Amino acid sequence: MNRNHNFSAGPAVLPVEVLEEASRGVLEINGSGMSVLELSHRGKDYEAIHFDAKARMLRVLGLSDEEYTVLFLGGGASTEFALVPMNFLRAGQTADYVNTGEWGAKAIKEAKRFGNVHVAGSSEDTNFSYIPRTLNLTPGAQYVHITTNNTIEGTEWPALPETGDVPLIADASSDILARALDYSRFHLLYAGAQKNAGPAGVTMVIARKEYLDRASDDISAVLSYKTHAKADSLYNTPPTFAIYVVGLVLKWVEAQGGVSAVEARNREKAALVYAALDAHPEFYEPAVRDRADRSLMNVTFRLKNPELDKAFLQGSQERDMDGLKGHRNVGGFRASLYNALPVESCQALAEYLHVFAGQNGA
Ligand SMILES: *Cc1c(COP(=O)(O)O)cnc(C)c1O
């Protein structure tokens, strides 16, 4: 197998071991005489996969299954931008949102359809180049919503904000399983699988059971968290293959030594790339203002001389590097270094950053 260095922001690199096992499962799963793609979601073979993935997710995140539950839904993280307020914010009520990037801004836009949104902090003034240090929280708000890692801009919350009695809700699409946060700080978090946890097609919602009990009842059944919680995410056909692969990724995380071990490797990987950028300050310009806010997952930078952009990208492709072009709204470059990206890919990128700067007189 000839693998590229895949720096794509998502769908993203998956562990080779997972791809190998999944390809066997596509042919036949557990001696069932069927492909994993062919299993009924009401049969025992699929149920074993489904409930194992649910339990494993909580275990890997350090959450108890007494207190928390996992929903496997369709629709992507973008659908949760609407479902969170639909379930937890009524007309006349207020929710606090922190606006740290494009994804957070989209979540705000959806929430405004349902109730009052108070923007408790924002870094929009500098094109989202930092995480606000002080928040102006509303006492008695329904919840506070943050984006733990800002995939497009390349920032992450260095520490979770204190919200007192107000439930903390997060879009953790791009750093779930990547760092050992205290996940019990969240009443609810959600993540599309396709960055760190599996293929596109399934969105995980991880929530306190007691909190889901408080969700609205008067909404469409299929859009209600309660419905899916009661049915263990088998209310209708779940994205079975994607859930199967998430289960394999979780096994892989456990085999690495769990989230803390994965985080240690992620820190090593990110340090390689940031050090190479920082070694040539006259040549590369990191997009994030404060070093403390730099994302472990998405390294964003520009060339001081944008006339070299094309040559930089072309040179990277010649070295089998894929996905370095920045998000269309931000420009420049972005290297996503998700869990499954090998250290060797970060070494290759760091070397290229040095060589390219050297070749161009830095
Ligand atoms: C990718 C991403 C999304 C969008 O996910 P979809 O599954 O495409 O809806 C939302 N939030 C963050 C932080 C992301 O990285």
The ligand as a Gaussian input file, in Angstrom:
#p B3LYP/6-31G(d) Opt

LIG

0 1
 C      -16.202000      19.816000       9.889000
 C      -16.819000      20.596000      10.975000
 C      -18.203000      20.867000      11.001000
 C      -19.135000      20.466000       9.884000
 O      -19.356000      19.129000       9.887000
 P      -20.405000      18.462000       8.861000
 O      -20.359000      17.047000       9.330000
 O      -19.847000      18.674000       7.489000
 O      -21.709000      19.107000       9.053000
 C      -18.709000      21.558000      12.082000
 N      -17.919000      21.966000      13.087000
 C      -16.588000      21.736000      13.094000
 C      -15.770000      22.206000      14.238000
 C      -16.010000      21.037000      12.037000
 O      -14.691000      20.809000      12.046000

